[in-house]
Amino acid sequence: MVKGAFRVEFRDHVAELGPGDFIVVPRGVEHRTASDEEAEVLIFEPADVVNTGDAAVSEFTAPLGEKI
């Protein structure tokens, strides 16, 4: 978490994150990320992860092969 407040919602609990906090979500664990206001986060994922989860590909889906 870089700036603001951010939460990761799991089926049985919610993890609240602030600046300097981090969380590791194990592969295959169902979760949803959310923030009530603007937040800046740094996310590390394998290159083949689709950023829209299991939703259909849309204009919100990052193109495959993009590198920073």
PDB file of N, CA, C, O and CB in Angstrom:
ATOM      1  N   MET A   1       0.846  -1.160   0.000  1.00  0.00           N
ATOM      2  CA  MET A   1       0.000   0.000   0.000  1.00  0.00           C
ATOM      3  C   MET A   1       0.893   1.224   0.000  1.00  0.00           C
ATOM      4  O   MET A   1       1.775   1.361   0.848  1.00  0.00           O
ATOM      5  CB  MET A   1      -0.964  -0.003   1.208  1.00  0.00           C
ATOM      6  N   VAL A   2       0.667   2.095  -0.934  1.00  0.00           N
ATOM      7  CA  VAL A   2       1.522   3.278  -1.067  1.00  0.00           C
ATOM      8  C   VAL A   2       0.867   4.501  -0.437  1.00  0.00           C
ATOM      9  O   VAL A   2       1.499   5.215   0.341  1.00  0.00           O
ATOM     10  CB  VAL A   2       1.832   3.551  -2.543  1.00  0.00           C
ATOM     11  N   LYS A   3      -0.419   4.747  -0.779  1.00  0.00           N
ATOM     12  CA  LYS A   3      -1.091   5.953  -0.301  1.00  0.00           C
ATOM     13  C   LYS A   3      -2.584   5.677  -0.166  1.00  0.00           C
ATOM     14  O   LYS A   3      -3.167   5.003  -1.016  1.00  0.00           O
ATOM     15  CB  LYS A   3      -0.837   7.150  -1.259  1.00  0.00           C
ATOM     16  N   GLY A   4      -3.205   6.187   0.887  1.00  0.00           N
ATOM     17  CA  GLY A   4      -4.636   6.018   1.079  1.00  0.00           C
ATOM     18  C   GLY A   4      -4.960   4.797   1.921  1.00  0.00           C
ATOM     19  O   GLY A   4      -4.122   4.304   2.677  1.00  0.00           O
ATOM     20  N   ALA A   5      -6.188   4.317   1.779  1.00  0.00           N
ATOM     21  CA  ALA A   5      -6.658   3.130   2.500  1.00  0.00           C
ATOM     22  C   ALA A   5      -7.262   2.166   1.496  1.00  0.00           C
ATOM     23  O   ALA A   5      -7.853   2.582   0.500  1.00  0.00           O
ATOM     24  CB  ALA A   5      -7.699   3.506   3.607  1.00  0.00           C
ATOM     25  N   PHE A   6      -7.111   0.891   1.760  1.00  0.00           N
ATOM     26  CA  PHE A   6      -7.473  -0.148   0.811  1.00  0.00           C
ATOM     27  C   PHE A   6      -7.853  -1.378   1.612  1.00  0.00           C
ATOM     28  O   PHE A   6      -7.310  -1.600   2.695  1.00  0.00           O
ATOM     29  CB  PHE A   6      -6.308  -0.451  -0.190  1.00  0.00           C
ATOM     30  N   ARG A   7      -8.771  -2.181   1.103  1.00  0.00           N
ATOM     31  CA  ARG A   7      -9.120  -3.395   1.827  1.00  0.00           C
ATOM     32  C   ARG A   7      -9.180  -4.579   0.873  1.00  0.00           C
ATOM     33  O   ARG A   7      -9.455  -4.438  -0.318  1.00  0.00           O
ATOM     34  CB  ARG A   7     -10.459  -3.226   2.555  1.00  0.00           C
ATOM     35  N   VAL A   8      -8.915  -5.743   1.436  1.00  0.00           N
ATOM     36  CA  VAL A   8      -9.044  -6.996   0.704  1.00  0.00           C
ATOM     37  C   VAL A   8     -10.128  -7.783   1.442  1.00  0.00           C
ATOM     38  O   VAL A   8      -9.980  -8.128   2.614  1.00  0.00           O
ATOM     39  CB  VAL A   8      -7.658  -7.799   0.622  1.00  0.00           C
ATOM     40  N   GLU A   9     -11.223  -8.057   0.723  1.00  0.00           N
ATOM     41  CA  GLU A   9     -12.364  -8.736   1.333  1.00  0.00           C
ATOM     42  C   GLU A   9     -12.315 -10.227   0.998  1.00  0.00           C
ATOM     43  O   GLU A   9     -12.308 -10.621  -0.168  1.00  0.00           O
ATOM     44  CB  GLU A   9     -13.699  -8.110   0.850  1.00  0.00           C
ATOM     45  N   PHE A  10     -12.282 -11.040   2.050  1.00  0.00           N
ATOM     46  CA  PHE A  10     -12.332 -12.488   1.927  1.00  0.00           C
ATOM     47  C   PHE A  10     -13.716 -12.942   2.374  1.00  0.00           C
ATOM     48  O   PHE A  10     -14.478 -12.133   2.904  1.00  0.00           O
ATOM     49  CB  PHE A  10     -11.202 -13.177   2.771  1.00  0.00           C
ATOM     50  N   ARG A  11     -14.059 -14.198   2.178  1.00  0.00           N
ATOM     51  CA  ARG A  11     -15.372 -14.700   2.602  1.00  0.00           C
ATOM     52  C   ARG A  11     -15.569 -14.596   4.113  1.00  0.00           C
ATOM     53  O   ARG A  11     -16.684 -14.346   4.573  1.00  0.00           O
ATOM     54  CB  ARG A  11     -15.542 -16.150   2.163  1.00  0.00           C
ATOM     55  N   ASP A  12     -14.496 -14.784   4.893  1.00  0.00           N
ATOM     56  CA  ASP A  12     -14.653 -14.829   6.347  1.00  0.00           C
ATOM     57  C   ASP A  12     -14.050 -13.650   7.105  1.00  0.00           C
ATOM     58  O   ASP A  12     -14.193 -13.574   8.325  1.00  0.00           O
ATOM     59  CB  ASP A  12     -14.049 -16.072   6.854  1.00  0.00           C
ATOM     60  N   HIS A  13     -13.384 -12.735   6.416  1.00  0.00           N
ATOM     61  CA  HIS A  13     -12.835 -11.557   7.087  1.00  0.00           C
ATOM     62  C   HIS A  13     -12.426 -10.507   6.059  1.00  0.00           C
ATOM     63  O   HIS A  13     -12.387 -10.771   4.857  1.00  0.00           O
ATOM     64  CB  HIS A  13     -11.627 -11.944   7.969  1.00  0.00           C
ATOM     65  N   VAL A  14     -12.125  -9.311   6.559  1.00  0.00           N
ATOM     66  CA  VAL A  14     -11.663  -8.208   5.716  1.00  0.00           C
ATOM     67  C   VAL A  14     -10.322  -7.730   6.258  1.00  0.00           C
ATOM     68  O   VAL A  14     -10.186  -7.497   7.459  1.00  0.00           O
ATOM     69  CB  VAL A  14     -12.710  -7.035   5.676  1.00  0.00           C
ATOM     70  N   ALA A  15      -9.340  -7.583   5.389  1.00  0.00           N
ATOM     71  CA  ALA A  15      -8.028  -7.052   5.770  1.00  0.00           C
ATOM     72  C   ALA A  15      -7.965  -5.589   5.347  1.00  0.00           C
ATOM     73  O   ALA A  15      -8.073  -5.280   4.161  1.00  0.00           O
ATOM     74  CB  ALA A  15      -6.861  -7.878   5.116  1.00  0.00           C
ATOM     75  N   GLU A  16      -7.790  -4.690   6.310  1.00  0.00           N
ATOM     76  CA  GLU A  16      -7.675  -3.252   6.055  1.00  0.00           C
ATOM     77  C   GLU A  16      -6.199  -2.896   5.943  1.00  0.00           C
ATOM     78  O   GLU A  16      -5.403  -3.264   6.806  1.00  0.00           O
ATOM     79  CB  GLU A  16      -8.367  -2.415   7.183  1.00  0.00           C
ATOM     80  N   LEU A  17      -5.833  -2.183   4.886  1.00  0.00           N
ATOM     81  CA  LEU A  17      -4.435  -1.818   4.662  1.00  0.00           C
ATOM     82  C   LEU A  17      -4.272  -0.308   4.595  1.00  0.00           C
ATOM     83  O   LEU A  17      -5.131   0.398   4.068  1.00  0.00           O
ATOM     84  CB  LEU A  17      -3.913  -2.459   3.374  1.00  0.00           C
ATOM     85  N   GLY A  18      -3.175   0.174   5.128  1.00  0.00           N
ATOM     86  CA  GLY A  18      -2.820   1.581   5.056  1.00  0.00           C
ATOM     87  C   GLY A  18      -1.420   1.711   4.482  1.00  0.00           C
ATOM     88  O   GLY A  18      -0.801   0.705   4.136  1.00  0.00           O
ATOM     89  N   PRO A  19      -0.909   2.936   4.375  1.00  0.00           N
ATOM     90  CA  PRO A  19       0.426   3.143   3.820  1.00  0.00           C
ATOM     91  C   PRO A  19       1.480   2.293   4.529  1.00  0.00           C
ATOM     92  O   PRO A  19       1.548   2.272   5.758  1.00  0.00           O
ATOM     93  CB  PRO A  19       0.804   4.613   3.909  1.00  0.00           C
ATOM     94  N   GLY A  20       2.293   1.599   3.747  1.00  0.00           N
ATOM     95  CA  GLY A  20       3.351   0.763   4.286  1.00  0.00           C
ATOM     96  C   GLY A  20       2.925  -0.667   4.592  1.00  0.00           C
ATOM     97  O   GLY A  20       3.774  -1.514   4.872  1.00  0.00           O
ATOM     98  N   ASP A  21       1.620  -0.954   4.542  1.00  0.00           N
ATOM     99  CA  ASP A  21       1.134  -2.311   4.801  1.00  0.00           C
ATOM    100  C   ASP A  21       1.174  -3.144   3.535  1.00  0.00           C
ATOM    101  O   ASP A  21       1.173  -2.609   2.426  1.00  0.00           O
ATOM    102  CB  ASP A  21      -0.291  -2.280   5.364  1.00  0.00           C
ATOM    103  N   PHE A  22       1.208  -4.457   3.709  1.00  0.00           N
ATOM    104  CA  PHE A  22       1.118  -5.354   2.566  1.00  0.00           C
ATOM    105  C   PHE A  22       0.410  -6.628   2.983  1.00  0.00           C
ATOM    106  O   PHE A  22       0.294  -6.936   4.169  1.00  0.00           O
ATOM    107  CB  PHE A  22       2.514  -5.668   1.995  1.00  0.00           C
ATOM    108  N   ILE A  23      -0.058  -7.360   1.992  1.00  0.00           N
ATOM    109  CA  ILE A  23      -0.736  -8.625   2.238  1.00  0.00           C
ATOM    110  C   ILE A  23      -0.377  -9.583   1.114  1.00  0.00           C
ATOM    111  O   ILE A  23      -0.192  -9.169  -0.031  1.00  0.00           O
ATOM    112  CB  ILE A  23      -2.282  -8.433   2.342  1.00  0.00           C
ATOM    113  N   VAL A  24      -0.281 -10.857   1.444  1.00  0.00           N
ATOM    114  CA  VAL A  24      -0.057 -11.890   0.436  1.00  0.00           C
ATOM    115  C   VAL A  24      -1.325 -12.728   0.381  1.00  0.00           C
ATOM    116  O   VAL A  24      -1.729 -13.322   1.381  1.00  0.00           O
ATOM    117  CB  VAL A  24       1.215 -12.776   0.765  1.00  0.00           C
ATOM    118  N   VAL A  25      -1.950 -12.775  -0.788  1.00  0.00           N
ATOM    119  CA  VAL A  25      -3.143 -13.601  -0.987  1.00  0.00           C
ATOM    120  C   VAL A  25      -2.689 -14.870  -1.709  1.00  0.00           C
ATOM    121  O   VAL A  25      -2.226 -14.803  -2.848  1.00  0.00           O
ATOM    122  CB  VAL A  25      -4.265 -12.829  -1.812  1.00  0.00           C
ATOM    123  N   PRO A  26      -2.819 -16.018  -1.058  1.00  0.00           N
ATOM    124  CA  PRO A  26      -2.368 -17.262  -1.690  1.00  0.00           C
ATOM    125  C   PRO A  26      -3.133 -17.566  -2.980  1.00  0.00           C
ATOM    126  O   PRO A  26      -4.308 -17.224  -3.115  1.00  0.00           O
ATOM    127  CB  PRO A  26      -2.521 -18.425  -0.716  1.00  0.00           C
ATOM    128  N   ARG A  27      -2.465 -18.199  -3.900  1.00  0.00           N
ATOM    129  CA  ARG A  27      -3.075 -18.592  -5.173  1.00  0.00           C
ATOM    130  C   ARG A  27      -4.366 -19.378  -4.903  1.00  0.00           C
ATOM    131  O   ARG A  27      -4.396 -20.277  -4.063  1.00  0.00           O
ATOM    132  CB  ARG A  27      -2.078 -19.444  -6.026  1.00  0.00           C
ATOM    133  N   GLY A  28      -5.413 -19.023  -5.622  1.00  0.00           N
ATOM    134  CA  GLY A  28      -6.671 -19.750  -5.537  1.00  0.00           C
ATOM    135  C   GLY A  28      -7.611 -19.295  -4.434  1.00  0.00           C
ATOM    136  O   GLY A  28      -8.733 -19.794  -4.352  1.00  0.00           O
ATOM    137  N   VAL A  29      -7.190 -18.358  -3.575  1.00  0.00           N
ATOM    138  CA  VAL A  29      -8.054 -17.873  -2.504  1.00  0.00           C
ATOM    139  C   VAL A  29      -8.969 -16.784  -3.062  1.00  0.00           C
ATOM    140  O   VAL A  29      -8.500 -15.784  -3.606  1.00  0.00           O
ATOM    141  CB  VAL A  29      -7.212 -17.333  -1.305  1.00  0.00           C
ATOM    142  N   GLU A  30     -10.277 -16.988  -2.921  1.00  0.00           N
ATOM    143  CA  GLU A  30     -11.249 -16.019  -3.419  1.00  0.00           C
ATOM    144  C   GLU A  30     -11.150 -14.734  -2.600  1.00  0.00           C
ATOM    145  O   GLU A  30     -11.135 -14.773  -1.369  1.00  0.00           O
ATOM    146  CB  GLU A  30     -12.690 -16.599  -3.361  1.00  0.00           C
ATOM    147  N   HIS A  31     -11.083 -13.604  -3.285  1.00  0.00           N
ATOM    148  CA  HIS A  31     -10.993 -12.311  -2.613  1.00  0.00           C
ATOM    149  C   HIS A  31     -11.462 -11.202  -3.547  1.00  0.00           C
ATOM    150  O   HIS A  31     -11.563 -11.380  -4.761  1.00  0.00           O
ATOM    151  CB  HIS A  31      -9.550 -12.042  -2.138  1.00  0.00           C
ATOM    152  N   ARG A  32     -11.745 -10.055  -2.942  1.00  0.00           N
ATOM    153  CA  ARG A  32     -12.137  -8.870  -3.704  1.00  0.00           C
ATOM    154  C   ARG A  32     -11.411  -7.682  -3.098  1.00  0.00           C
ATOM    155  O   ARG A  32     -11.358  -7.539  -1.877  1.00  0.00           O
ATOM    156  CB  ARG A  32     -13.698  -8.655  -3.692  1.00  0.00           C
ATOM    157  N   THR A  33     -10.854  -6.832  -3.946  1.00  0.00           N
ATOM    158  CA  THR A  33     -10.170  -5.635  -3.475  1.00  0.00           C
ATOM    159  C   THR A  33     -11.108  -4.446  -3.609  1.00  0.00           C
ATOM    160  O   THR A  33     -11.921  -4.384  -4.531  1.00  0.00           O
ATOM    161  CB  THR A  33      -8.855  -5.393  -4.265  1.00  0.00           C
ATOM    162  N   ALA A  34     -10.988  -3.497  -2.676  1.00  0.00           N
ATOM    163  CA  ALA A  34     -11.882  -2.336  -2.704  1.00  0.00           C
ATOM    164  C   ALA A  34     -11.270  -1.178  -1.933  1.00  0.00           C
ATOM    165  O   ALA A  34     -10.406  -1.363  -1.075  1.00  0.00           O
ATOM    166  CB  ALA A  34     -13.261  -2.694  -2.119  1.00  0.00           C
ATOM    167  N   SER A  35     -11.738   0.019  -2.260  1.00  0.00           N
ATOM    168  CA  SER A  35     -11.362   1.224  -1.545  1.00  0.00           C
ATOM    169  C   SER A  35     -12.516   2.205  -1.669  1.00  0.00           C
ATOM    170  O   SER A  35     -13.125   2.316  -2.733  1.00  0.00           O
ATOM    171  CB  SER A  35     -10.028   1.831  -2.098  1.00  0.00           C
ATOM    172  N   ASP A  36     -12.824   2.920  -0.585  1.00  0.00           N
ATOM    173  CA  ASP A  36     -13.914   3.894  -0.628  1.00  0.00           C
ATOM    174  C   ASP A  36     -13.480   5.209  -1.261  1.00  0.00           C
ATOM    175  O   ASP A  36     -14.311   5.969  -1.758  1.00  0.00           O
ATOM    176  CB  ASP A  36     -14.440   4.149   0.771  1.00  0.00           C
ATOM    177  N   GLU A  37     -12.192   5.472  -1.242  1.00  0.00           N
ATOM    178  CA  GLU A  37     -11.641   6.675  -1.859  1.00  0.00           C
ATOM    179  C   GLU A  37     -10.400   6.286  -2.653  1.00  0.00           C
ATOM    180  O   GLU A  37      -9.965   5.135  -2.614  1.00  0.00           O
ATOM    181  CB  GLU A  37     -11.303   7.761  -0.785  1.00  0.00           C
ATOM    182  N   GLU A  38      -9.843   7.230  -3.359  1.00  0.00           N
ATOM    183  CA  GLU A  38      -8.672   6.954  -4.179  1.00  0.00           C
ATOM    184  C   GLU A  38      -7.539   6.397  -3.322  1.00  0.00           C
ATOM    185  O   GLU A  38      -7.263   6.893  -2.230  1.00  0.00           O
ATOM    186  CB  GLU A  38      -8.214   8.225  -4.909  1.00  0.00           C
ATOM    187  N   ALA A  39      -6.894   5.360  -3.838  1.00  0.00           N
ATOM    188  CA  ALA A  39      -5.757   4.745  -3.153  1.00  0.00           C
ATOM    189  C   ALA A  39      -4.710   4.386  -4.196  1.00  0.00           C
ATOM    190  O   ALA A  39      -5.043   4.076  -5.340  1.00  0.00           O
ATOM    191  CB  ALA A  39      -6.194   3.482  -2.338  1.00  0.00           C
ATOM    192  N   GLU A  40      -3.458   4.429  -3.800  1.00  0.00           N
ATOM    193  CA  GLU A  40      -2.366   4.014  -4.674  1.00  0.00           C
ATOM    194  C   GLU A  40      -1.790   2.722  -4.109  1.00  0.00           C
ATOM    195  O   GLU A  40      -1.346   2.672  -2.962  1.00  0.00           O
ATOM    196  CB  GLU A  40      -1.263   5.129  -4.793  1.00  0.00           C
ATOM    197  N   VAL A  41      -1.805   1.669  -4.941  1.00  0.00           N
ATOM    198  CA  VAL A  41      -1.310   0.367  -4.491  1.00  0.00           C
ATOM    199  C   VAL A  41      -0.289  -0.158  -5.485  1.00  0.00           C
ATOM    200  O   VAL A  41      -0.309   0.193  -6.665  1.00  0.00           O
ATOM    201  CB  VAL A  41      -2.473  -0.644  -4.321  1.00  0.00           C
ATOM    202  N   LEU A  42       0.588  -0.992  -4.996  1.00  0.00           N
ATOM    203  CA  LEU A  42       1.583  -1.653  -5.824  1.00  0.00           C
ATOM    204  C   LEU A  42       1.275  -3.142  -5.752  1.00  0.00           C
ATOM    205  O   LEU A  42       1.321  -3.734  -4.674  1.00  0.00           O
ATOM    206  CB  LEU A  42       3.061  -1.329  -5.352  1.00  0.00           C
ATOM    207  N   ILE A  43       0.961  -3.751  -6.894  1.00  0.00           N
ATOM    208  CA  ILE A  43       0.547  -5.150  -6.931  1.00  0.00           C
ATOM    209  C   ILE A  43       1.549  -5.954  -7.745  1.00  0.00           C
ATOM    210  O   ILE A  43       1.922  -5.566  -8.852  1.00  0.00           O
ATOM    211  CB  ILE A  43      -0.876  -5.292  -7.523  1.00  0.00           C
ATOM    212  N   PHE A  44       1.977  -7.073  -7.185  1.00  0.00           N
ATOM    213  CA  PHE A  44       2.852  -8.008  -7.881  1.00  0.00           C
ATOM    214  C   PHE A  44       2.043  -9.259  -8.189  1.00  0.00           C
ATOM    215  O   PHE A  44       1.504  -9.889  -7.279  1.00  0.00           O
ATOM    216  CB  PHE A  44       4.125  -8.347  -7.031  1.00  0.00           C
ATOM    217  N   GLU A  45       1.956  -9.620  -9.450  1.00  0.00           N
ATOM    218  CA  GLU A  45       1.236 -10.810  -9.879  1.00  0.00           C
ATOM    219  C   GLU A  45       2.033 -11.505 -10.979  1.00  0.00           C
ATOM    220  O   GLU A  45       2.844 -10.876 -11.659  1.00  0.00           O
ATOM    221  CB  GLU A  45      -0.194 -10.449 -10.372  1.00  0.00           C
ATOM    222  N   PRO A  46       1.797 -12.805 -11.149  1.00  0.00           N
ATOM    223  CA  PRO A  46       2.414 -13.478 -12.296  1.00  0.00           C
ATOM    224  C   PRO A  46       1.929 -12.830 -13.596  1.00  0.00           C
ATOM    225  O   PRO A  46       0.813 -12.315 -13.650  1.00  0.00           O
ATOM    226  CB  PRO A  46       2.084 -15.001 -12.287  1.00  0.00           C
ATOM    227  N   ALA A  47       2.746 -12.853 -14.624  1.00  0.00           N
ATOM    228  CA  ALA A  47       2.422 -12.191 -15.886  1.00  0.00           C
ATOM    229  C   ALA A  47       1.161 -12.717 -16.545  1.00  0.00           C
ATOM    230  O   ALA A  47       0.525 -11.992 -17.310  1.00  0.00           O
ATOM    231  CB  ALA A  47       3.561 -12.333 -16.832  1.00  0.00           C
ATOM    232  N   ASP A  48       0.779 -13.963 -16.269  1.00  0.00           N
ATOM    233  CA  ASP A  48      -0.390 -14.527 -16.942  1.00  0.00           C
ATOM    234  C   ASP A  48      -1.703 -14.304 -16.190  1.00  0.00           C
ATOM    235  O   ASP A  48      -2.735 -14.830 -16.607  1.00  0.00           O
ATOM    236  CB  ASP A  48      -0.184 -15.995 -17.148  1.00  0.00           C
ATOM    237  N   VAL A  49      -1.692 -13.540 -15.094  1.00  0.00           N
ATOM    238  CA  VAL A  49      -2.922 -13.262 -14.346  1.00  0.00           C
ATOM    239  C   VAL A  49      -3.736 -12.213 -15.098  1.00  0.00           C
ATOM    240  O   VAL A  49      -3.216 -11.158 -15.461  1.00  0.00           O
ATOM    241  CB  VAL A  49      -2.600 -12.777 -12.894  1.00  0.00           C
ATOM    242  N   VAL A  50      -5.015 -12.508 -15.330  1.00  0.00           N
ATOM    243  CA  VAL A  50      -5.915 -11.551 -15.982  1.00  0.00           C
ATOM    244  C   VAL A  50      -6.456 -10.632 -14.895  1.00  0.00           C
ATOM    245  O   VAL A  50      -6.990 -11.104 -13.891  1.00  0.00           O
ATOM    246  CB  VAL A  50      -7.089 -12.281 -16.760  1.00  0.00           C
ATOM    247  N   ASN A  51      -6.322  -9.313 -15.088  1.00  0.00           N
ATOM    248  CA  ASN A  51      -6.654  -8.374 -14.024  1.00  0.00           C
ATOM    249  C   ASN A  51      -8.148  -8.241 -13.744  1.00  0.00           C
ATOM    250  O   ASN A  51      -8.526  -7.559 -12.790  1.00  0.00           O
ATOM    251  CB  ASN A  51      -6.105  -7.041 -14.362  1.00  0.00           C
ATOM    252  N   THR A  52      -9.004  -8.866 -14.539  1.00  0.00           N
ATOM    253  CA  THR A  52     -10.445  -8.795 -14.298  1.00  0.00           C
ATOM    254  C   THR A  52     -10.980 -10.117 -13.752  1.00  0.00           C
ATOM    255  O   THR A  52     -12.177 -10.388 -13.847  1.00  0.00           O
ATOM    256  CB  THR A  52     -11.183  -8.423 -15.589  1.00  0.00           C
ATOM    257  N   GLY A  53     -10.099 -10.939 -13.181  1.00  0.00           N
ATOM    258  CA  GLY A  53     -10.531 -12.196 -12.586  1.00  0.00           C
ATOM    259  C   GLY A  53     -11.140 -13.131 -13.604  1.00  0.00           C
ATOM    260  O   GLY A  53     -10.571 -13.350 -14.673  1.00  0.00           O
ATOM    261  N   ASP A  54     -12.309 -13.691 -13.271  1.00  0.00           N
ATOM    262  CA  ASP A  54     -12.954 -14.613 -14.201  1.00  0.00           C
ATOM    263  C   ASP A  54     -14.024 -13.929 -15.047  1.00  0.00           C
ATOM    264  O   ASP A  54     -14.826 -14.602 -15.694  1.00  0.00           O
ATOM    265  CB  ASP A  54     -13.566 -15.770 -13.440  1.00  0.00           C
ATOM    266  N   ALA A  55     -14.043 -12.580 -15.045  1.00  0.00           N
ATOM    267  CA  ALA A  55     -14.987 -11.833 -15.869  1.00  0.00           C
ATOM    268  C   ALA A  55     -14.577 -11.926 -17.340  1.00  0.00           C
ATOM    269  O   ALA A  55     -13.426 -12.211 -17.670  1.00  0.00           O
ATOM    270  CB  ALA A  55     -15.061 -10.352 -15.414  1.00  0.00           C
ATOM    271  N   ALA A  56     -15.546 -11.680 -18.198  1.00  0.00           N
ATOM    272  CA  ALA A  56     -15.274 -11.695 -19.638  1.00  0.00           C
ATOM    273  C   ALA A  56     -14.279 -10.594 -19.996  1.00  0.00           C
ATOM    274  O   ALA A  56     -14.227  -9.553 -19.341  1.00  0.00           O
ATOM    275  CB  ALA A  56     -16.584 -11.520 -20.445  1.00  0.00           C
ATOM    276  N   VAL A  57     -13.505 -10.834 -21.024  1.00  0.00           N
ATOM    277  CA  VAL A  57     -12.558  -9.828 -21.505  1.00  0.00           C
ATOM    278  C   VAL A  57     -13.341  -8.597 -21.957  1.00  0.00           C
ATOM    279  O   VAL A  57     -14.338  -8.710 -22.670  1.00  0.00           O
ATOM    280  CB  VAL A  57     -11.677 -10.391 -22.672  1.00  0.00           C
ATOM    281  N   SER A  58     -12.876  -7.415 -21.532  1.00  0.00           N
ATOM    282  CA  SER A  58     -13.551  -6.164 -21.875  1.00  0.00           C
ATOM    283  C   SER A  58     -12.513  -5.066 -22.017  1.00  0.00           C
ATOM    284  O   SER A  58     -11.312  -5.337 -22.024  1.00  0.00           O
ATOM    285  CB  SER A  58     -14.611  -5.783 -20.805  1.00  0.00           C
ATOM    286  N   GLU A  59     -12.976  -3.823 -22.130  1.00  0.00           N
ATOM    287  CA  GLU A  59     -12.037  -2.708 -22.244  1.00  0.00           C
ATOM    288  C   GLU A  59     -11.259  -2.494 -20.947  1.00  0.00           C
ATOM    289  O   GLU A  59     -10.281  -1.746 -20.935  1.00  0.00           O
ATOM    290  CB  GLU A  59     -12.783  -1.428 -22.621  1.00  0.00           C
ATOM    291  N   PHE A  60     -11.679  -3.145 -19.846  1.00  0.00           N
ATOM    292  CA  PHE A  60     -10.971  -3.014 -18.568  1.00  0.00           C
ATOM    293  C   PHE A  60      -9.895  -4.075 -18.379  1.00  0.00           C
ATOM    294  O   PHE A  60      -9.173  -4.044 -17.383  1.00  0.00           O
ATOM    295  CB  PHE A  60     -11.956  -3.090 -17.424  1.00  0.00           C
ATOM    296  N   THR A  61      -9.775  -5.004 -19.309  1.00  0.00           N
ATOM    297  CA  THR A  61      -8.789  -6.076 -19.229  1.00  0.00           C
ATOM    298  C   THR A  61      -7.468  -5.591 -19.818  1.00  0.00           C
ATOM    299  O   THR A  61      -7.420  -5.129 -20.958  1.00  0.00           O
ATOM    300  CB  THR A  61      -9.289  -7.346 -19.968  1.00  0.00           C
ATOM    301  N   ALA A  62      -6.399  -5.698 -19.032  1.00  0.00           N
ATOM    302  CA  ALA A  62      -5.081  -5.291 -19.521  1.00  0.00           C
ATOM    303  C   ALA A  62      -4.644  -6.247 -20.627  1.00  0.00           C
ATOM    304  O   ALA A  62      -4.912  -7.446 -20.553  1.00  0.00           O
ATOM    305  CB  ALA A  62      -4.033  -5.268 -18.362  1.00  0.00           C
ATOM    306  N   PRO A  63      -3.977  -5.725 -21.647  1.00  0.00           N
ATOM    307  CA  PRO A  63      -3.499  -6.597 -22.723  1.00  0.00           C
ATOM    308  C   PRO A  63      -2.410  -7.548 -22.224  1.00  0.00           C
ATOM    309  O   PRO A  63      -1.579  -7.165 -21.400  1.00  0.00           O
ATOM    310  CB  PRO A  63      -2.967  -5.757 -23.894  1.00  0.00           C
ATOM    311  N   LEU A  64      -2.412  -8.777 -22.719  1.00  0.00           N
ATOM    312  CA  LEU A  64      -1.375  -9.734 -22.357  1.00  0.00           C
ATOM    313  C   LEU A  64      -0.041  -9.289 -22.952  1.00  0.00           C
ATOM    314  O   LEU A  64       0.011  -8.693 -24.028  1.00  0.00           O
ATOM    315  CB  LEU A  64      -1.744 -11.158 -22.842  1.00  0.00           C
ATOM    316  N   GLY A  65       1.016  -9.587 -22.238  1.00  0.00           N
ATOM    317  CA  GLY A  65       2.342  -9.257 -22.752  1.00  0.00           C
ATOM    318  C   GLY A  65       2.834  -7.879 -22.381  1.00  0.00           C
ATOM    319  O   GLY A  65       3.967  -7.532 -22.714  1.00  0.00           O
ATOM    320  N   GLU A  66       2.019  -7.069 -21.695  1.00  0.00           N
ATOM    321  CA  GLU A  66       2.469  -5.737 -21.268  1.00  0.00           C
ATOM    322  C   GLU A  66       3.534  -5.899 -20.200  1.00  0.00           C
ATOM    323  O   GLU A  66       3.378  -6.708 -19.285  1.00  0.00           O
ATOM    324  CB  GLU A  66       1.279  -4.878 -20.732  1.00  0.00           C
ATOM    325  N   LYS A  67       4.593  -5.156 -20.303  1.00  0.00           N
ATOM    326  CA  LYS A  67       5.663  -5.201 -19.310  1.00  0.00           C
ATOM    327  C   LYS A  67       5.980  -3.785 -18.840  1.00  0.00           C
ATOM    328  O   LYS A  67       5.841  -2.811 -19.580  1.00  0.00           O
ATOM    329  CB  LYS A  67       6.932  -5.883 -19.891  1.00  0.00           C
ATOM    330  N   ILE A  68       6.404  -3.710 -17.602  1.00  0.00           N
ATOM    331  CA  ILE A  68       6.784  -2.398 -17.038  1.00  0.00           C
ATOM    332  C   ILE A  68       8.286  -2.269 -17.110  1.00  0.00           C
ATOM    333  O   ILE A  68       8.839  -1.251 -16.695  1.00  0.00           O
ATOM    334  CB  ILE A  68       6.285  -2.233 -15.558  1.00  0.00           C
TER     335      ILE A  68
END
